[in-house]
Amino acid sequence: MKHLKKRWGINSNFQLVMILVVFAVTGSSAAKLATPFTSILGITEDNFSAWVYWPARIFLIFPIYQVLLLFFGFIFGQFKFFWDFEKKMLKKMGLNFLFKL
């Protein structure tokens, strides 16, 4: 835990717990919300093969996850941490132009 606290630049165990809770809630929520989004788009397991359905679902989970991460970060009082985390992650993925729009 000390390694995570040092790497993320946080001091308290409470903040660490809140950050881990946000990651857990966000991941579960994004996976759950991907089902209705794929259904709305007409991408279901009945209409498409697993080779199309699962990559499409995973592709949809990514932006849902990004938005929910900031939302739950705000709800749990960790918005600044997750905003910085988002910027760093998107920069590493080569998508930092999104912050210049």
Helices and strands as residue ranges (DSSP letters): H 2-8, H 13-40, H 50-75, H 79-92, G 96-100
